[in-house]
Amino acid sequence: MYEFSPRGEACNYLWHDEYRNPTQNPYLNNAKGFAALDMTWAENRKGKQGAKNGPVRLVELFAELGKLPYPSRRHAGCLIRRWLCRRLDRIQENRPEKLPLPAEKSRIRFLRHVSKGNTASLGVIDQRVCDFLAVLDQPEELRKKARGLGSSVNETNLSAAKIGDVEFVDYGNHSIVGYEAHGGQLRDEYIDLHLNTLARILSEKRLELREEADPAVWDITVKYVAHDISPLVKYATPAVVKVSDYDVTVLAITYSGLMDSLGGIEGLAEYEELFDSLVHEKVNYGAVPEPISKRYYELISL
């Protein structure tokens, strides 16, 4: 399934030129983890049961297409693509006007809502706010070196070789800080699963990191940002865990706690340009599915 050339060229054209998305293509990146879109793949995808289970329906469609002779299969594929383009055109025609940048009072209101609990946006708004807070949590000289800002919530850390949704690497001081956004209650099991993936990521980065310094020299921290960390037991307090050859500091913090540590909501709302580029532009109409933008509008307007 993972093929950048020649099929990937068309996919990237749609992603970058037609959709004008500046981030890496998450569809191609996620494709690295699967040999084929078969029922095993479908069963590992989240979806509603019954007729609305999109991955299962997609695999069944592929199975039926596979039974056709090549000319019929090619023609059917052409019809499906034309139908999808027709639907995209209609969506573009009916797309609402983009929202103007909210005033400072509206930004304060929005950040307060996010600090209180899950945004009910499938994790999209939560992750964009985490991007915003992560950048402000790092020294200004490292902000331009951030990896993962604006990444899709479906992009895997393994495919992008990052230790979190956002990653800051300081080669001069041999430190890496990652921020992992979580939309709901954070549990020990989630962190353990993430650390298992982190072991594979650090194994891939080992050669690059060893060129700079010995593993014992590197200072690696992963900050898990969630709305509720009360269920944590094992990681209720900062812990140092051995992952691959590296000592990794695990730190769980709430959105409200991170906001307080950065000077409070009123102070954060003053960063107009950063809020515009990291939050507002990323969840405005045209950048994400319309229901997400509507939810964002509700949060800045309530």
C-alpha positions as CSV (number, residue, x, y, z in Angstrom):
1,M,0.0,0.0,0.0
2,Y,2.9,2.3,0.7
3,E,4.1,3.7,-2.6
4,F,5.3,7.3,-3.0
5,S,6.0,6.9,-6.8
6,P,4.2,7.1,-9.0
7,R,0.8,6.9,-7.1
8,G,2.1,9.0,-4.2
9,E,2.8,11.9,-6.6
10,A,-0.9,12.2,-7.4
11,C,-1.8,11.9,-3.7
12,N,0.7,14.6,-2.7
13,Y,-0.6,16.9,-5.5
14,L,-4.1,16.6,-4.1
15,W,-2.9,17.2,-0.5
16,H,-0.5,20.1,-1.1
17,D,-1.9,21.9,-4.3
18,E,-5.6,21.2,-4.3
19,Y,-6.2,21.2,-0.5
20,R,-3.2,23.7,0.1
21,N,-2.2,21.9,3.2
22,P,1.4,22.8,4.4
23,T,1.8,19.7,6.6
24,Q,3.1,16.3,5.6
25,N,0.6,14.0,4.0
26,P,-0.8,11.8,6.8
27,Y,-2.4,9.3,4.5
28,L,0.9,8.3,2.9
29,N,2.6,8.4,6.3
30,N,0.0,6.1,7.8
31,A,0.2,3.8,4.9
32,K,3.7,2.8,6.1
33,G,2.2,0.5,8.7
34,F,0.1,-1.7,6.4
35,A,0.9,-4.1,3.6
36,A,-2.7,-4.0,2.2
37,L,-6.1,-2.5,2.9
38,D,-7.6,-5.9,4.0
39,M,-10.0,-7.0,6.7
40,T,-7.1,-7.1,9.3
41,W,-6.5,-3.4,8.6
42,A,-10.2,-2.6,8.8
43,E,-10.6,-4.4,12.2
44,N,-7.8,-2.2,13.6
45,R,-9.4,1.0,12.5
46,K,-11.9,2.8,14.7
47,G,-15.4,3.0,13.2
48,K,-19.1,2.7,14.1
49,Q,-20.6,-0.7,13.9
50,G,-23.0,-1.8,11.2
51,A,-23.5,-0.1,7.8
52,K,-21.6,3.0,8.9
53,N,-18.3,1.1,9.6
54,G,-16.3,2.8,6.8
55,P,-13.1,0.7,6.9
56,V,-15.1,-2.6,6.6
57,R,-17.2,-1.2,3.8
58,L,-14.1,0.0,2.0
59,V,-12.5,-3.4,2.2
60,E,-15.7,-5.1,0.9
61,L,-15.7,-2.6,-2.0
62,F,-12.1,-3.5,-2.9
63,A,-12.9,-7.2,-2.7
64,E,-15.8,-6.8,-5.2
65,L,-13.7,-4.7,-7.5
66,G,-11.0,-7.4,-7.4
67,K,-13.4,-9.9,-8.9
68,L,-13.8,-7.9,-12.0
69,P,-11.7,-8.2,-15.1
70,Y,-9.1,-5.4,-15.6
71,P,-11.1,-3.3,-18.1
72,S,-14.2,-3.3,-16.0
73,R,-12.2,-2.7,-12.8
74,R,-10.4,0.2,-14.4
75,H,-13.7,1.7,-15.6
76,A,-15.3,1.3,-12.2
77,G,-12.4,3.0,-10.5
78,C,-12.7,5.9,-12.9
79,L,-16.4,6.3,-12.1
80,I,-15.6,6.3,-8.4
81,R,-13.0,8.9,-8.7
82,R,-15.3,11.1,-10.8
83,W,-18.0,10.7,-8.1
84,L,-15.6,11.7,-5.3
85,C,-14.4,14.8,-7.3
86,R,-18.1,15.8,-7.8
87,R,-18.7,15.5,-4.1
88,L,-15.6,17.5,-3.3
89,D,-16.7,20.2,-5.7
90,R,-20.1,20.5,-4.0
91,I,-18.4,20.7,-0.6
92,Q,-16.2,23.5,-1.8
93,E,-19.2,25.4,-3.3
94,N,-21.1,25.2,0.0
95,R,-18.1,26.0,2.3
96,P,-18.8,28.8,4.8
97,E,-16.6,32.0,4.9
98,K,-13.6,31.8,7.0
99,L,-13.9,33.1,10.6
100,P,-11.9,36.3,11.4
101,L,-9.2,36.1,14.0
102,P,-11.0,36.3,17.4
103,A,-10.4,39.3,19.6
104,E,-8.4,38.9,22.8
105,K,-11.5,38.5,25.0
106,S,-12.7,35.7,22.7
107,R,-9.3,34.0,22.8
108,I,-9.5,34.1,26.6
109,R,-12.9,32.6,26.6
110,F,-11.8,29.9,24.2
111,L,-8.7,28.9,26.2
112,R,-10.9,28.8,29.4
113,H,-13.2,26.3,27.8
114,V,-10.3,24.2,26.6
115,S,-8.8,24.2,30.1
116,K,-12.0,22.9,31.7
117,G,-12.4,19.7,29.7
118,N,-12.6,17.8,26.4
119,T,-13.5,20.0,23.4
120,A,-15.7,17.4,21.7
121,S,-13.7,17.8,18.5
122,L,-12.3,14.3,18.0
123,G,-9.0,15.6,19.6
124,V,-8.4,18.1,16.8
125,I,-8.8,21.4,18.7
126,D,-7.1,19.8,21.8
127,Q,-4.0,19.0,19.7
128,R,-3.9,22.4,18.1
129,V,-4.0,24.1,21.6
130,C,-1.3,21.7,22.7
131,D,0.9,22.9,19.8
132,F,0.3,26.5,20.9
133,L,1.2,25.7,24.5
134,A,4.2,23.5,23.6
135,V,5.8,26.3,21.5
136,L,5.4,28.8,24.3
137,D,6.8,26.3,26.8
138,Q,10.1,26.1,24.9
139,P,12.9,28.7,24.5
140,E,12.3,31.0,21.6
141,E,15.5,29.8,19.8
142,L,14.0,26.3,19.6
143,R,10.5,27.2,18.4
144,K,11.6,27.2,14.7
145,K,13.0,23.7,15.1
146,A,9.7,22.2,16.2
147,R,8.6,19.0,14.4
148,G,4.9,18.1,14.2
149,L,3.2,21.4,14.5
150,G,-0.1,21.2,12.7
151,S,0.2,17.4,12.1
152,S,-3.0,15.4,11.7
153,V,-4.4,13.7,14.8
154,N,-4.3,10.5,12.7
155,E,-0.5,10.8,12.0
156,T,1.4,8.3,13.9
157,N,4.6,9.3,15.8
158,L,6.3,6.2,14.4
159,S,5.7,7.2,10.8
160,A,7.2,10.6,11.4
161,A,9.9,9.4,13.9
162,K,8.8,11.8,16.6
163,I,8.7,11.1,20.3
164,G,5.3,13.0,20.6
165,D,2.8,14.9,18.6
166,V,5.3,17.8,18.8
167,E,9.0,17.4,19.2
168,F,11.8,19.9,20.0
169,V,15.4,18.7,19.6
170,D,18.3,20.7,21.0
171,Y,21.5,19.2,19.6
172,G,23.7,21.7,21.4
173,N,22.5,20.7,24.8
174,H,21.6,17.1,23.9
175,S,18.0,17.3,24.9
176,I,14.7,16.3,23.3
177,V,11.2,17.3,24.6
178,G,8.1,15.8,23.2
179,Y,4.4,16.8,23.9
180,E,1.7,14.2,23.5
181,A,-1.8,15.6,23.4
182,H,-4.7,13.6,25.0
183,G,-8.3,14.7,24.7
184,G,-9.8,12.9,27.7
185,Q,-8.7,11.0,30.9
186,L,-5.1,10.0,30.8
187,R,-4.4,6.5,32.1
188,D,-1.2,4.5,32.9
189,E,-2.0,2.1,30.1
190,Y,-2.0,4.8,27.5
191,I,1.5,6.0,28.6
192,D,2.8,2.4,28.7
193,L,1.6,1.8,25.1
194,H,3.1,5.1,24.0
195,L,6.4,4.1,25.6
196,N,6.4,0.8,23.7
197,T,6.1,2.8,20.5
198,L,8.8,5.2,21.7
199,A,11.3,2.3,22.0
200,R,10.9,1.7,18.3
201,I,11.2,5.4,17.5
202,L,14.4,5.8,19.5
203,S,15.8,2.7,17.9
204,E,15.3,4.3,14.5
205,K,16.9,7.6,15.8
206,R,19.7,5.9,17.6
207,L,22.3,6.3,14.7
208,E,21.4,10.0,14.4
209,L,21.6,10.6,18.2
210,R,24.8,8.6,18.7
211,E,26.5,10.9,16.1
212,E,25.9,13.8,18.5
213,A,26.4,12.1,21.9
214,D,26.3,8.9,23.9
215,P,22.8,7.8,24.9
216,A,23.7,8.4,28.6
217,V,24.2,12.1,27.8
218,W,20.8,12.7,26.2
219,D,18.1,14.3,28.3
220,I,14.7,13.1,26.9
221,T,11.3,14.2,28.3
222,V,7.8,13.4,27.2
223,K,5.1,15.6,28.5
224,Y,1.6,14.1,28.3
225,V,-1.0,16.9,28.2
226,A,-4.5,15.9,29.1
227,H,-7.7,17.3,30.6
228,D,-7.8,14.8,33.5
229,I,-4.8,13.0,34.9
230,S,-6.5,11.9,38.1
231,P,-6.7,8.2,37.0
232,L,-2.9,7.9,36.9
233,V,-1.2,5.8,39.6
234,K,2.1,4.7,38.1
235,Y,2.8,8.0,36.5
236,A,1.0,10.3,38.9
237,T,4.3,11.9,39.6
238,P,7.2,12.5,37.2
239,A,9.1,9.2,36.6
240,V,12.3,8.2,34.7
241,V,11.8,5.1,32.5
242,K,14.5,3.2,30.6
243,V,13.4,3.1,27.0
244,S,15.8,1.4,24.6
245,D,19.3,2.8,25.7
246,Y,17.9,6.1,26.9
247,D,16.5,7.5,30.2
248,V,13.2,9.1,29.5
249,T,11.4,11.4,31.9
250,V,7.6,10.9,31.8
251,L,5.6,14.0,33.0
252,A,1.8,14.2,33.0
253,I,0.2,17.6,33.2
254,T,-3.3,19.0,32.6
255,Y,-4.1,21.7,30.0
256,S,-5.0,24.1,32.8
257,G,-1.8,23.2,34.7
258,L,0.3,23.9,31.6
259,M,-1.5,27.2,31.0
260,D,-0.9,28.3,34.6
261,S,2.8,27.4,34.3
262,L,3.0,29.7,31.2
263,G,1.6,32.7,33.0
264,G,-2.1,32.1,32.9
265,I,-4.8,32.3,30.3
266,E,-4.9,36.1,30.1
267,G,-1.2,36.2,29.3
268,L,-1.4,33.4,26.7
269,A,-4.2,35.2,24.9
270,E,-1.9,38.1,24.1
271,Y,0.2,35.9,21.7
272,E,-2.0,36.9,18.8
273,E,0.3,35.8,15.9
274,L,1.1,32.4,17.5
275,F,-2.6,31.8,18.2
276,D,-3.5,32.7,14.7
277,S,-0.9,30.4,13.0
278,L,-1.0,27.4,15.4
279,V,-4.7,27.4,16.3
280,H,-7.0,29.7,14.4
281,E,-5.7,28.9,10.9
282,K,-5.6,25.2,11.6
283,V,-9.2,24.8,12.7
284,N,-10.8,27.5,10.6
285,Y,-13.3,26.6,7.8
286,G,-11.5,25.0,4.9
287,A,-8.6,23.6,7.1
288,V,-10.5,20.8,8.8
289,P,-13.9,19.1,8.4
290,E,-16.7,21.5,8.9
291,P,-18.1,20.1,12.2
292,I,-14.7,20.8,13.8
293,S,-14.7,24.4,12.6
294,K,-18.3,24.8,13.9
295,R,-17.2,23.5,17.3
296,Y,-14.3,26.0,17.3
297,Y,-16.8,28.8,16.4
298,E,-19.0,27.7,19.4
299,L,-16.0,27.7,21.8
300,I,-14.9,31.2,20.8
301,S,-18.5,32.5,20.8
302,L,-20.1,31.0,23.9
